[in-house]
Amino acid sequence: MLNKIAVIGGGNIGGVLVHEIVSRKLARNVALVDVKEPDFAAGKCLDIAEGSPVIGSDVRVKGAKVYDVIEGADMVINTAGVPRAARPDGSLPTREELLATNLKITDFVSEGIARFAPKAIIISIANPLDAIVYRLQMNLKRDRATIMGMAGVLDSARYRMFIAQEAGVSVASVAAMVLGGHGDDMLPIRSACRIAGMPVEKFVSPEKLDAIEDRTRKAGGEVVKLLGSGSAFVSPAWSALEMAEAIIYDSRKIMPVSALLQGEYGVDGLFVGVPVILGKNGVERIIEMDLSTAEKAMFAKSVASVRKTADEVVAMKK
Ligand code: APR
């Protein structure tokens, strides 16, 4: 059990994170910060705290609109951002405008972390994932073990769920790895997809696998369309907690994490989804998978888009 976990941004994902941390008793204290008026985070936390006797949890919950509430946190999970939504005049912000807004928010978040939780292990969820985690690192210059993005666990969970449904087996029997950036060219690694240790092709036809991999790449958008407003929030929160628990319990579980590469896979200075061992220090080790020639080419394409995003983030620096 940690002493304190801080959640930044108390919207849909942040809300699930706080109540899960309380019910799973992952820390003695959980703090939530959100700038939303009048004091959204305080309200959300009061609601959860008032329910805590019912579920028998003594985790202390505190929310505020100022960052001092996260003081001394051992772990920070970042969900702060604004979604793509119409302005009051009905027009939509361009992708660049939205990115600029979210980078400004990330600069604000960075200041809060630097000031109040300089030693915390950081797991960032906010989108665009590749851009936000890169900007956090530009600002905070962390040891790479202590800063990472959550994308691959969710993308792999989606892949596993679709495979389990198609094969008619438990999701627990399906293992999968989706690597690369968190965009349309993410890489579901078919050779790493196993059902109870057996190749997935034994259970699912190549045509079905193609369709499932395509659906996996577009899975976030599928949920957005169905919801009408907002985006997936339960599955991203659970995925970040899968990472948090591996760190909290020092379980050294291997999972795909957006980690800062320093020469691995021939990449330097970019956050890319790769298999890592997660333990008490955060990213304990990056594992270099043996990729086929086709997978290597797809990985390079994904890395190229991550690099393009990183260049944009650098160009938009203040
Ligand atoms: N500091 C703290 N919180 C902030 C800040 C800030 N500077 N700026 C915005 N927020 C808060 C908003 O007030 C909002 O409550 O971040 C919260 C984001 O919540 P939602 O809009 O409900 O978004 P959510 O679905 O939780 O997703 C959060 O994760 O998966 C990504 O695309 C998603 O980037 C989005 C993020």
py3Dmol code that shows the C-alpha trace and the ligand (Angstrom):
import py3Dmol

protein = """\
ATOM      1  CA  MET A   1       0.000   0.000   0.000  1.00  0.00           C
ATOM      2  CA  LEU A   2       1.341   3.435  -0.917  1.00  0.00           C
ATOM      3  CA  ASN A   3       0.948   6.403   1.356  1.00  0.00           C
ATOM      4  CA  LYS A   4      -0.610   8.649  -1.275  1.00  0.00           C
ATOM      5  CA  ILE A   5      -1.823   8.497  -4.861  1.00  0.00           C
ATOM      6  CA  ALA A   6      -2.749  11.715  -6.645  1.00  0.00           C
ATOM      7  CA  VAL A   7      -5.164  11.856  -9.542  1.00  0.00           C
ATOM      8  CA  ILE A   8      -5.030  14.944 -11.752  1.00  0.00           C
ATOM      9  CA  GLY A   9      -8.287  15.701 -13.543  1.00  0.00           C
ATOM     10  CA  GLY A  10     -11.492  14.468 -11.934  1.00  0.00           C
ATOM     11  CA  GLY A  11     -13.671  13.922 -14.980  1.00  0.00           C
ATOM     12  CA  ASN A  12     -14.908  10.561 -16.194  1.00  0.00           C
ATOM     13  CA  ILE A  13     -11.601   8.689 -15.955  1.00  0.00           C
ATOM     14  CA  GLY A  14     -10.438  10.495 -12.804  1.00  0.00           C
ATOM     15  CA  GLY A  15     -13.717   9.663 -11.074  1.00  0.00           C
ATOM     16  CA  VAL A  16     -13.395   5.926 -11.773  1.00  0.00           C
ATOM     17  CA  LEU A  17      -9.755   6.034 -10.651  1.00  0.00           C
ATOM     18  CA  VAL A  18     -10.588   7.587  -7.288  1.00  0.00           C
ATOM     19  CA  HIS A  19     -13.408   5.209  -6.439  1.00  0.00           C
ATOM     20  CA  GLU A  20     -11.382   2.187  -7.541  1.00  0.00           C
ATOM     21  CA  ILE A  21      -8.373   3.302  -5.473  1.00  0.00           C
ATOM     22  CA  VAL A  22     -10.677   3.652  -2.459  1.00  0.00           C
ATOM     23  CA  SER A  23     -12.406   0.304  -2.958  1.00  0.00           C
ATOM     24  CA  ARG A  24      -9.190  -1.591  -3.779  1.00  0.00           C
ATOM     25  CA  LYS A  25      -7.373   0.179  -0.880  1.00  0.00           C
ATOM     26  CA  LEU A  26      -4.295   0.929  -2.980  1.00  0.00           C
ATOM     27  CA  ALA A  27      -3.079   3.789  -0.772  1.00  0.00           C
ATOM     28  CA  ARG A  28      -3.788   5.299   2.628  1.00  0.00           C
ATOM     29  CA  ASN A  29      -4.639   8.620   0.952  1.00  0.00           C
ATOM     30  CA  VAL A  30      -5.970   9.601  -2.428  1.00  0.00           C
ATOM     31  CA  ALA A  31      -5.966  13.203  -3.606  1.00  0.00           C
ATOM     32  CA  LEU A  32      -7.847  14.584  -6.600  1.00  0.00           C
ATOM     33  CA  VAL A  33      -7.178  17.936  -8.228  1.00  0.00           C
ATOM     34  CA  ASP A  34      -9.416  19.483 -10.882  1.00  0.00           C
ATOM     35  CA  VAL A  35      -9.688  23.145 -11.852  1.00  0.00           C
ATOM     36  CA  LYS A  36     -13.421  22.836 -12.592  1.00  0.00           C
ATOM     37  CA  GLU A  37     -15.659  25.253 -10.638  1.00  0.00           C
ATOM     38  CA  PRO A  38     -17.123  25.610  -8.147  1.00  0.00           C
ATOM     39  CA  ASP A  39     -15.042  22.824  -6.558  1.00  0.00           C
ATOM     40  CA  PHE A  40     -15.768  19.758  -8.634  1.00  0.00           C
ATOM     41  CA  ALA A  41     -12.946  17.626  -7.202  1.00  0.00           C
ATOM     42  CA  ALA A  42     -13.981  18.368  -3.616  1.00  0.00           C
ATOM     43  CA  GLY A  43     -17.563  17.384  -4.498  1.00  0.00           C
ATOM     44  CA  LYS A  44     -16.525  14.169  -6.199  1.00  0.00           C
ATOM     45  CA  CYS A  45     -14.317  13.193  -3.255  1.00  0.00           C
ATOM     46  CA  LEU A  46     -16.969  14.046  -0.674  1.00  0.00           C
ATOM     47  CA  ASP A  47     -19.409  11.766  -2.497  1.00  0.00           C
ATOM     48  CA  ILE A  48     -16.896   8.908  -2.514  1.00  0.00           C
ATOM     49  CA  ALA A  49     -15.800   9.507   1.112  1.00  0.00           C
ATOM     50  CA  GLU A  50     -19.418   9.441   2.262  1.00  0.00           C
ATOM     51  CA  GLY A  51     -19.844   6.060   0.596  1.00  0.00           C
ATOM     52  CA  SER A  52     -16.639   4.614   2.051  1.00  0.00           C
ATOM     53  CA  PRO A  53     -18.231   3.278   5.294  1.00  0.00           C
ATOM     54  CA  VAL A  54     -20.643   1.259   3.162  1.00  0.00           C
ATOM     55  CA  ILE A  55     -17.798  -0.535   1.391  1.00  0.00           C
ATOM     56  CA  GLY A  56     -15.636  -0.642   4.522  1.00  0.00           C
ATOM     57  CA  SER A  57     -12.752   1.467   3.251  1.00  0.00           C
ATOM     58  CA  ASP A  58     -10.645   3.768   5.437  1.00  0.00           C
ATOM     59  CA  VAL A  59      -8.748   5.284   2.522  1.00  0.00           C
ATOM     60  CA  ARG A  60      -8.779   9.057   3.071  1.00  0.00           C
ATOM     61  CA  VAL A  61     -10.038  11.000   0.062  1.00  0.00           C
ATOM     62  CA  LYS A  62      -9.441  14.687  -0.550  1.00  0.00           C
ATOM     63  CA  GLY A  63     -10.250  16.792  -3.577  1.00  0.00           C
ATOM     64  CA  ALA A  64      -9.443  20.419  -4.392  1.00  0.00           C
ATOM     65  CA  LYS A  65      -9.069  22.853  -7.260  1.00  0.00           C
ATOM     66  CA  VAL A  66      -5.532  23.787  -6.214  1.00  0.00           C
ATOM     67  CA  TYR A  67      -2.515  21.558  -6.571  1.00  0.00           C
ATOM     68  CA  ASP A  68      -1.258  21.621  -2.991  1.00  0.00           C
ATOM     69  CA  VAL A  69      -3.721  18.792  -2.304  1.00  0.00           C
ATOM     70  CA  ILE A  70      -1.338  16.409  -4.146  1.00  0.00           C
ATOM     71  CA  GLU A  71       1.602  17.288  -1.875  1.00  0.00           C
ATOM     72  CA  GLY A  72       3.945  14.378  -1.190  1.00  0.00           C
ATOM     73  CA  ALA A  73       2.182  11.872  -3.476  1.00  0.00           C
ATOM     74  CA  ASP A  74       4.131   8.677  -4.272  1.00  0.00           C
ATOM     75  CA  MET A  75       2.250   8.203  -7.527  1.00  0.00           C
ATOM     76  CA  VAL A  76       0.474  10.628  -9.870  1.00  0.00           C
ATOM     77  CA  ILE A  77      -2.045   9.562 -12.507  1.00  0.00           C
ATOM     78  CA  ASN A  78      -2.698  12.324 -15.015  1.00  0.00           C
ATOM     79  CA  THR A  79      -6.028  12.614 -16.825  1.00  0.00           C
ATOM     80  CA  ALA A  80      -6.253  16.407 -17.217  1.00  0.00           C
ATOM     81  CA  GLY A  81      -7.384  17.727 -20.552  1.00  0.00           C
ATOM     82  CA  VAL A  82     -10.230  19.012 -22.629  1.00  0.00           C
ATOM     83  CA  PRO A  83     -12.070  16.907 -25.198  1.00  0.00           C
ATOM     84  CA  ARG A  84     -12.877  17.920 -28.758  1.00  0.00           C
ATOM     85  CA  ALA A  85     -16.187  19.706 -28.368  1.00  0.00           C
ATOM     86  CA  ALA A  86     -18.057  22.413 -30.247  1.00  0.00           C
ATOM     87  CA  ARG A  87     -17.496  26.007 -29.113  1.00  0.00           C
ATOM     88  CA  PRO A  88     -20.523  28.139 -28.105  1.00  0.00           C
ATOM     89  CA  ASP A  89     -20.684  29.416 -31.725  1.00  0.00           C
ATOM     90  CA  GLY A  90     -20.955  25.811 -32.964  1.00  0.00           C
ATOM     91  CA  SER A  91     -17.496  25.650 -34.603  1.00  0.00           C
ATOM     92  CA  LEU A  92     -15.060  22.865 -33.765  1.00  0.00           C
ATOM     93  CA  PRO A  93     -11.441  23.537 -32.771  1.00  0.00           C
ATOM     94  CA  THR A  94      -8.887  22.226 -35.266  1.00  0.00           C
ATOM     95  CA  ARG A  95      -6.616  19.359 -34.218  1.00  0.00           C
ATOM     96  CA  GLU A  96      -3.766  21.877 -33.758  1.00  0.00           C
ATOM     97  CA  GLU A  97      -5.881  24.232 -31.634  1.00  0.00           C
ATOM     98  CA  LEU A  98      -6.969  21.359 -29.435  1.00  0.00           C
ATOM     99  CA  LEU A  99      -3.387  20.147 -29.100  1.00  0.00           C
ATOM    100  CA  ALA A 100      -2.212  23.655 -28.144  1.00  0.00           C
ATOM    101  CA  THR A 101      -4.914  23.858 -25.443  1.00  0.00           C
ATOM    102  CA  ASN A 102      -4.049  20.445 -24.034  1.00  0.00           C
ATOM    103  CA  LEU A 103      -0.330  21.244 -24.025  1.00  0.00           C
ATOM    104  CA  LYS A 104      -1.041  24.406 -22.019  1.00  0.00           C
ATOM    105  CA  ILE A 105      -2.965  22.296 -19.525  1.00  0.00           C
ATOM    106  CA  THR A 106      -0.026  19.852 -19.428  1.00  0.00           C
ATOM    107  CA  ASP A 107       2.387  22.710 -18.663  1.00  0.00           C
ATOM    108  CA  PHE A 108       0.139  23.644 -15.739  1.00  0.00           C
ATOM    109  CA  VAL A 109       0.006  20.009 -14.589  1.00  0.00           C
ATOM    110  CA  SER A 110       3.812  19.776 -14.853  1.00  0.00           C
ATOM    111  CA  GLU A 111       4.230  22.791 -12.583  1.00  0.00           C
ATOM    112  CA  GLY A 112       1.938  21.195 -10.016  1.00  0.00           C
ATOM    113  CA  ILE A 113       3.858  17.910 -10.094  1.00  0.00           C
ATOM    114  CA  ALA A 114       7.263  19.635  -9.978  1.00  0.00           C
ATOM    115  CA  ARG A 115       6.203  21.694  -6.994  1.00  0.00           C
ATOM    116  CA  PHE A 116       4.175  19.251  -4.930  1.00  0.00           C
ATOM    117  CA  ALA A 117       5.064  15.702  -5.994  1.00  0.00           C
ATOM    118  CA  PRO A 118       8.580  15.830  -7.455  1.00  0.00           C
ATOM    119  CA  LYS A 119       9.347  12.214  -6.537  1.00  0.00           C
ATOM    120  CA  ALA A 120       6.095  10.611  -7.636  1.00  0.00           C
ATOM    121  CA  ILE A 121       5.959   7.921 -10.286  1.00  0.00           C
ATOM    122  CA  ILE A 122       3.877   9.382 -13.102  1.00  0.00           C
ATOM    123  CA  ILE A 123       1.371   7.464 -15.219  1.00  0.00           C
ATOM    124  CA  SER A 124      -0.204   9.685 -17.857  1.00  0.00           C
ATOM    125  CA  ILE A 125      -3.491   8.827 -19.568  1.00  0.00           C
ATOM    126  CA  ALA A 126      -4.521  12.161 -21.108  1.00  0.00           C
ATOM    127  CA  ASN A 127      -4.813  12.338 -24.883  1.00  0.00           C
ATOM    128  CA  PRO A 128      -3.245  12.780 -27.332  1.00  0.00           C
ATOM    129  CA  LEU A 129      -1.218  10.288 -25.303  1.00  0.00           C
ATOM    130  CA  ASP A 130       2.038  10.474 -27.260  1.00  0.00           C
ATOM    131  CA  ALA A 131       2.069  14.293 -27.196  1.00  0.00           C
ATOM    132  CA  ILE A 132       1.138  14.747 -23.542  1.00  0.00           C
ATOM    133  CA  VAL A 133       3.639  12.288 -22.069  1.00  0.00           C
ATOM    134  CA  TYR A 134       6.376  13.789 -24.277  1.00  0.00           C
ATOM    135  CA  ARG A 135       5.532  17.301 -23.039  1.00  0.00           C
ATOM    136  CA  LEU A 136       5.508  16.149 -19.402  1.00  0.00           C
ATOM    137  CA  GLN A 137       9.009  14.774 -19.884  1.00  0.00           C
ATOM    138  CA  MET A 138      10.187  17.950 -21.678  1.00  0.00           C
ATOM    139  CA  ASN A 139       9.075  19.913 -18.629  1.00  0.00           C
ATOM    140  CA  LEU A 140      10.022  17.518 -15.843  1.00  0.00           C
ATOM    141  CA  LYS A 141      13.150  15.785 -17.189  1.00  0.00           C
ATOM    142  CA  ARG A 142      12.548  12.638 -15.177  1.00  0.00           C
ATOM    143  CA  ASP A 143      14.540   9.487 -14.844  1.00  0.00           C
ATOM    144  CA  ARG A 144      12.743   7.347 -17.427  1.00  0.00           C
ATOM    145  CA  ALA A 145      11.776   4.711 -14.860  1.00  0.00           C
ATOM    146  CA  THR A 146       9.400   7.176 -13.223  1.00  0.00           C
ATOM    147  CA  ILE A 147       7.376   8.507 -16.147  1.00  0.00           C
ATOM    148  CA  MET A 148       5.207   6.532 -18.556  1.00  0.00           C
ATOM    149  CA  GLY A 149       2.037   6.622 -20.592  1.00  0.00           C
ATOM    150  CA  MET A 150      -0.928   4.262 -20.517  1.00  0.00           C
ATOM    151  CA  ALA A 151      -2.107   3.118 -23.942  1.00  0.00           C
ATOM    152  CA  GLY A 152      -0.891  -0.391 -24.722  1.00  0.00           C
ATOM    153  CA  VAL A 153      -2.637  -2.057 -21.794  1.00  0.00           C
ATOM    154  CA  LEU A 154      -5.964  -0.686 -23.016  1.00  0.00           C
ATOM    155  CA  ASP A 155      -5.289  -1.395 -26.704  1.00  0.00           C
ATOM    156  CA  SER A 156      -4.230  -4.960 -25.792  1.00  0.00           C
ATOM    157  CA  ALA A 157      -7.309  -5.416 -23.597  1.00  0.00           C
ATOM    158  CA  ARG A 158      -9.518  -4.439 -26.512  1.00  0.00           C
ATOM    159  CA  TYR A 159      -7.688  -6.878 -28.782  1.00  0.00           C
ATOM    160  CA  ARG A 160      -7.988  -9.635 -26.149  1.00  0.00           C
ATOM    161  CA  MET A 161     -11.704  -9.017 -25.681  1.00  0.00           C
ATOM    162  CA  PHE A 162     -12.443  -9.217 -29.418  1.00  0.00           C
ATOM    163  CA  ILE A 163     -10.347 -12.399 -29.752  1.00  0.00           C
ATOM    164  CA  ALA A 164     -11.986 -14.018 -26.705  1.00  0.00           C
ATOM    165  CA  GLN A 165     -15.450 -13.281 -28.123  1.00  0.00           C
ATOM    166  CA  GLU A 166     -14.551 -14.661 -31.537  1.00  0.00           C
ATOM    167  CA  ALA A 167     -12.877 -17.794 -30.153  1.00  0.00           C
ATOM    168  CA  GLY A 168     -15.566 -18.345 -27.520  1.00  0.00           C
ATOM    169  CA  VAL A 169     -13.058 -18.536 -24.661  1.00  0.00           C
ATOM    170  CA  SER A 170     -12.392 -16.631 -21.443  1.00  0.00           C
ATOM    171  CA  VAL A 171     -10.575 -13.297 -21.755  1.00  0.00           C
ATOM    172  CA  ALA A 172      -8.251 -14.697 -19.081  1.00  0.00           C
ATOM    173  CA  SER A 173      -7.014 -17.297 -21.587  1.00  0.00           C
ATOM    174  CA  VAL A 174      -5.997 -14.679 -24.175  1.00  0.00           C
ATOM    175  CA  ALA A 175      -2.633 -12.909 -24.018  1.00  0.00           C
ATOM    176  CA  ALA A 176      -1.808 -10.086 -26.412  1.00  0.00           C
ATOM    177  CA  MET A 177       0.566  -7.180 -27.007  1.00  0.00           C
ATOM    178  CA  VAL A 178      -0.297  -4.028 -28.905  1.00  0.00           C
ATOM    179  CA  LEU A 179       2.787  -1.871 -29.402  1.00  0.00           C
ATOM    180  CA  GLY A 180       3.779   1.441 -31.006  1.00  0.00           C
ATOM    181  CA  GLY A 181       2.090   4.815 -30.669  1.00  0.00           C
ATOM    182  CA  HIS A 182      -1.488   5.308 -29.493  1.00  0.00           C
ATOM    183  CA  GLY A 183      -2.774   6.144 -32.956  1.00  0.00           C
ATOM    184  CA  ASP A 184      -4.219   4.517 -36.040  1.00  0.00           C
ATOM    185  CA  ASP A 185      -0.923   2.795 -36.751  1.00  0.00           C
ATOM    186  CA  MET A 186      -0.574   1.014 -33.412  1.00  0.00           C
ATOM    187  CA  LEU A 187       0.626  -2.583 -33.850  1.00  0.00           C
ATOM    188  CA  PRO A 188      -1.311  -5.569 -32.611  1.00  0.00           C
ATOM    189  CA  ILE A 189       1.452  -8.225 -32.615  1.00  0.00           C
ATOM    190  CA  ARG A 190      -0.244 -11.338 -33.945  1.00  0.00           C
ATOM    191  CA  SER A 191       2.688 -13.611 -33.212  1.00  0.00           C
ATOM    192  CA  ALA A 192       2.451 -12.599 -29.529  1.00  0.00           C
ATOM    193  CA  CYS A 193      -1.284 -13.278 -29.355  1.00  0.00           C
ATOM    194  CA  ARG A 194      -1.746 -16.658 -27.659  1.00  0.00           C
ATOM    195  CA  ILE A 195      -4.727 -18.539 -26.376  1.00  0.00           C
ATOM    196  CA  ALA A 196      -3.621 -20.599 -23.379  1.00  0.00           C
ATOM    197  CA  GLY A 197      -0.109 -20.573 -24.828  1.00  0.00           C
ATOM    198  CA  MET A 198      -1.238 -21.697 -28.303  1.00  0.00           C
ATOM    199  CA  PRO A 199      -1.027 -19.561 -31.454  1.00  0.00           C
ATOM    200  CA  VAL A 200      -4.190 -17.506 -31.963  1.00  0.00           C
ATOM    201  CA  GLU A 201      -4.460 -18.812 -35.548  1.00  0.00           C
ATOM    202  CA  LYS A 202      -5.468 -22.186 -34.108  1.00  0.00           C
ATOM    203  CA  PHE A 203      -8.749 -20.584 -32.993  1.00  0.00           C
ATOM    204  CA  VAL A 204      -9.384 -17.606 -35.287  1.00  0.00           C
ATOM    205  CA  SER A 205      -9.069 -17.406 -39.087  1.00  0.00           C
ATOM    206  CA  PRO A 206      -6.582 -14.971 -40.670  1.00  0.00           C
ATOM    207  CA  GLU A 207      -9.456 -12.965 -42.219  1.00  0.00           C
ATOM    208  CA  LYS A 208     -11.179 -12.601 -38.850  1.00  0.00           C
ATOM    209  CA  LEU A 209      -7.842 -11.638 -37.272  1.00  0.00           C
ATOM    210  CA  ASP A 210      -7.354  -8.897 -39.881  1.00  0.00           C
ATOM    211  CA  ALA A 211     -10.814  -7.523 -39.070  1.00  0.00           C
ATOM    212  CA  ILE A 212     -10.207  -7.729 -35.303  1.00  0.00           C
ATOM    213  CA  GLU A 213      -6.872  -5.931 -35.594  1.00  0.00           C
ATOM    214  CA  ASP A 214      -8.516  -3.218 -37.655  1.00  0.00           C
ATOM    215  CA  ARG A 215     -11.300  -2.876 -35.076  1.00  0.00           C
ATOM    216  CA  THR A 216      -8.667  -2.679 -32.303  1.00  0.00           C
ATOM    217  CA  ARG A 217      -6.958   0.275 -34.011  1.00  0.00           C
ATOM    218  CA  LYS A 218     -10.278   2.115 -34.230  1.00  0.00           C
ATOM    219  CA  ALA A 219     -11.766   0.934 -30.930  1.00  0.00           C
ATOM    220  CA  GLY A 220     -11.542   4.296 -29.159  1.00  0.00           C
ATOM    221  CA  GLY A 221     -13.509   5.986 -31.949  1.00  0.00           C
ATOM    222  CA  GLU A 222     -16.150   3.231 -31.932  1.00  0.00           C
ATOM    223  CA  VAL A 223     -16.952   3.991 -28.283  1.00  0.00           C
ATOM    224  CA  VAL A 224     -16.951   7.765 -28.904  1.00  0.00           C
ATOM    225  CA  LYS A 225     -19.497   7.360 -31.710  1.00  0.00           C
ATOM    226  CA  LEU A 226     -21.822   5.210 -29.618  1.00  0.00           C
ATOM    227  CA  LEU A 227     -21.625   7.452 -26.555  1.00  0.00           C
ATOM    228  CA  GLY A 228     -22.468  10.592 -28.484  1.00  0.00           C
ATOM    229  CA  SER A 229     -20.417  12.709 -26.101  1.00  0.00           C
ATOM    230  CA  GLY A 230     -17.195  11.925 -24.227  1.00  0.00           C
ATOM    231  CA  SER A 231     -14.950   8.923 -24.692  1.00  0.00           C
ATOM    232  CA  ALA A 232     -14.198   5.557 -23.090  1.00  0.00           C
ATOM    233  CA  PHE A 233     -13.483   5.964 -19.401  1.00  0.00           C
ATOM    234  CA  VAL A 234     -13.896   2.725 -17.442  1.00  0.00           C
ATOM    235  CA  SER A 235     -11.481   0.662 -19.535  1.00  0.00           C
ATOM    236  CA  PRO A 236      -8.763   3.368 -19.567  1.00  0.00           C
ATOM    237  CA  ALA A 237      -9.039   3.773 -15.786  1.00  0.00           C
ATOM    238  CA  TRP A 238      -8.807  -0.003 -15.167  1.00  0.00           C
ATOM    239  CA  SER A 239      -5.846  -0.208 -17.551  1.00  0.00           C
ATOM    240  CA  ALA A 240      -3.946   2.522 -15.704  1.00  0.00           C
ATOM    241  CA  LEU A 241      -4.700   0.717 -12.435  1.00  0.00           C
ATOM    242  CA  GLU A 242      -3.266  -2.498 -13.891  1.00  0.00           C
ATOM    243  CA  MET A 243      -0.008  -0.562 -14.274  1.00  0.00           C
ATOM    244  CA  ALA A 244      -0.343   1.125 -10.874  1.00  0.00           C
ATOM    245  CA  GLU A 245      -0.890  -2.230  -9.105  1.00  0.00           C
ATOM    246  CA  ALA A 246       2.191  -3.776 -10.729  1.00  0.00           C
ATOM    247  CA  ILE A 247       4.214  -0.877  -9.296  1.00  0.00           C
ATOM    248  CA  ILE A 248       2.491  -0.806  -5.895  1.00  0.00           C
ATOM    249  CA  TYR A 249       2.850  -4.575  -5.357  1.00  0.00           C
ATOM    250  CA  ASP A 250       6.245  -4.755  -7.101  1.00  0.00           C
ATOM    251  CA  SER A 251       4.841  -7.645  -9.104  1.00  0.00           C
ATOM    252  CA  ARG A 252       7.187  -7.173 -12.101  1.00  0.00           C
ATOM    253  CA  LYS A 253       4.337  -7.900 -14.483  1.00  0.00           C
ATOM    254  CA  ILE A 254       5.183  -7.459 -18.159  1.00  0.00           C
ATOM    255  CA  MET A 255       2.861  -5.201 -20.095  1.00  0.00           C
ATOM    256  CA  PRO A 256       2.948  -2.776 -23.006  1.00  0.00           C
ATOM    257  CA  VAL A 257       3.744   0.689 -21.685  1.00  0.00           C
ATOM    258  CA  SER A 258       4.530   3.952 -23.441  1.00  0.00           C
ATOM    259  CA  ALA A 259       8.103   4.268 -22.201  1.00  0.00           C
ATOM    260  CA  LEU A 260      10.994   6.574 -23.047  1.00  0.00           C
ATOM    261  CA  LEU A 261      13.285   4.693 -25.402  1.00  0.00           C
ATOM    262  CA  GLN A 262      17.005   5.385 -25.181  1.00  0.00           C
ATOM    263  CA  GLY A 263      18.363   3.313 -28.023  1.00  0.00           C
ATOM    264  CA  GLU A 264      16.054   0.292 -27.685  1.00  0.00           C
ATOM    265  CA  TYR A 265      14.372  -0.677 -30.961  1.00  0.00           C
ATOM    266  CA  GLY A 266      16.779   1.787 -32.626  1.00  0.00           C
ATOM    267  CA  VAL A 267      14.820   4.744 -31.202  1.00  0.00           C
ATOM    268  CA  ASP A 268      16.166   7.505 -28.991  1.00  0.00           C
ATOM    269  CA  GLY A 269      14.235  10.091 -26.994  1.00  0.00           C
ATOM    270  CA  LEU A 270      10.656   9.118 -27.865  1.00  0.00           C
ATOM    271  CA  PHE A 271       7.879   7.504 -25.819  1.00  0.00           C
ATOM    272  CA  VAL A 272       6.723   4.400 -27.655  1.00  0.00           C
ATOM    273  CA  GLY A 273       4.547   1.485 -26.558  1.00  0.00           C
ATOM    274  CA  VAL A 274       6.844  -1.483 -25.848  1.00  0.00           C
ATOM    275  CA  PRO A 275       6.784  -4.405 -23.390  1.00  0.00           C
ATOM    276  CA  VAL A 276       8.246  -3.424 -20.029  1.00  0.00           C
ATOM    277  CA  ILE A 277       8.654  -4.982 -16.609  1.00  0.00           C
ATOM    278  CA  LEU A 278       6.779  -2.830 -14.078  1.00  0.00           C
ATOM    279  CA  GLY A 279       7.888  -2.955 -10.472  1.00  0.00           C
ATOM    280  CA  LYS A 280       8.373  -0.769  -7.424  1.00  0.00           C
ATOM    281  CA  ASN A 281      10.695   1.658  -9.232  1.00  0.00           C
ATOM    282  CA  GLY A 282       8.352   2.013 -12.196  1.00  0.00           C
ATOM    283  CA  VAL A 283       9.788   0.926 -15.561  1.00  0.00           C
ATOM    284  CA  GLU A 284      12.298  -1.659 -14.320  1.00  0.00           C
ATOM    285  CA  ARG A 285      13.296  -2.933 -17.758  1.00  0.00           C
ATOM    286  CA  ILE A 286      12.392  -2.473 -21.403  1.00  0.00           C
ATOM    287  CA  ILE A 287      12.127  -5.706 -23.331  1.00  0.00           C
ATOM    288  CA  GLU A 288      13.133  -5.803 -26.977  1.00  0.00           C
ATOM    289  CA  MET A 289      10.796  -8.205 -28.765  1.00  0.00           C
ATOM    290  CA  ASP A 290      11.904 -10.101 -31.823  1.00  0.00           C
ATOM    291  CA  LEU A 291       9.728  -8.654 -34.551  1.00  0.00           C
ATOM    292  CA  SER A 292       9.207 -10.120 -38.025  1.00  0.00           C
ATOM    293  CA  THR A 293      10.287  -8.057 -41.035  1.00  0.00           C
ATOM    294  CA  ALA A 294       6.692  -6.933 -41.633  1.00  0.00           C
ATOM    295  CA  GLU A 295       6.231  -6.037 -37.950  1.00  0.00           C
ATOM    296  CA  LYS A 296       9.497  -4.081 -37.977  1.00  0.00           C
ATOM    297  CA  ALA A 297       8.253  -2.037 -40.931  1.00  0.00           C
ATOM    298  CA  MET A 298       4.923  -1.355 -39.159  1.00  0.00           C
ATOM    299  CA  PHE A 299       6.771  -0.436 -35.961  1.00  0.00           C
ATOM    300  CA  ALA A 300       8.947   2.032 -37.919  1.00  0.00           C
ATOM    301  CA  LYS A 301       5.815   3.616 -39.413  1.00  0.00           C
ATOM    302  CA  SER A 302       4.250   3.996 -35.970  1.00  0.00           C
ATOM    303  CA  VAL A 303       7.462   5.477 -34.583  1.00  0.00           C
ATOM    304  CA  ALA A 304       7.509   7.950 -37.492  1.00  0.00           C
ATOM    305  CA  SER A 305       4.092   9.288 -36.451  1.00  0.00           C
ATOM    306  CA  VAL A 306       5.171   9.469 -32.802  1.00  0.00           C
ATOM    307  CA  ARG A 307       8.220  11.474 -33.950  1.00  0.00           C
ATOM    308  CA  LYS A 308       6.029  13.809 -36.002  1.00  0.00           C
ATOM    309  CA  THR A 309       3.853  14.458 -32.950  1.00  0.00           C
ATOM    310  CA  ALA A 310       6.930  15.050 -30.774  1.00  0.00           C
ATOM    311  CA  ASP A 311       8.264  17.583 -33.310  1.00  0.00           C
ATOM    312  CA  GLU A 312       4.908  19.377 -33.213  1.00  0.00           C
ATOM    313  CA  VAL A 313       5.032  19.448 -29.416  1.00  0.00           C
ATOM    314  CA  VAL A 314       8.530  20.952 -29.489  1.00  0.00           C
ATOM    315  CA  ALA A 315       7.417  23.558 -32.053  1.00  0.00           C
ATOM    316  CA  MET A 316       4.473  24.503 -29.817  1.00  0.00           C
ATOM    317  CA  LYS A 317       6.670  25.067 -26.748  1.00  0.00           C
ATOM    318  CA  LYS A 318       5.256  28.196 -25.043  1.00  0.00           C
TER     319      LYS A 318
END
"""
ligand_1 = """\
36
APR
N -5.702 20.661 -13.877
C -6.514 19.679 -13.419
N -7.601 19.244 -14.082
C -7.876 19.813 -15.266
C -7.084 20.841 -15.816
C -5.959 21.284 -15.066
N -5.151 22.254 -15.509
N -7.626 21.203 -17.013
C -8.700 20.418 -17.207
N -8.862 19.575 -16.153
C -9.918 18.597 -15.915
C -11.275 19.020 -16.468
O -11.877 19.991 -15.631
C -12.019 17.695 -16.495
O -12.804 17.489 -15.330
O -9.655 17.356 -16.577
C -10.897 16.639 -16.557
C -10.993 15.748 -17.796
O -12.120 14.985 -17.655
P -13.096 14.561 -18.860
O -13.291 15.724 -19.775
O -14.280 13.898 -18.269
O -12.217 13.516 -19.679
P -11.994 11.957 -19.385
O -12.994 11.157 -20.130
O -11.825 11.736 -17.930
O -10.592 11.752 -20.135
C -9.421 12.401 -19.676
O -7.922 10.940 -20.851
O -8.378 9.218 -22.381
C -8.045 10.557 -22.202
O -8.969 11.552 -24.181
C -9.083 11.474 -22.776
O -7.593 13.337 -22.657
C -8.726 12.745 -22.080
C -8.321 12.284 -20.691
"""
view = py3Dmol.view(width=600, height=400)
view.addModel(protein, "pdb")
view.setStyle({"model": 0}, {"cartoon": {"style": "trace"}})
view.addModel(ligand_1, "xyz")
view.setStyle({"model": 1}, {"stick": {}})
view.zoomTo()
view.show()
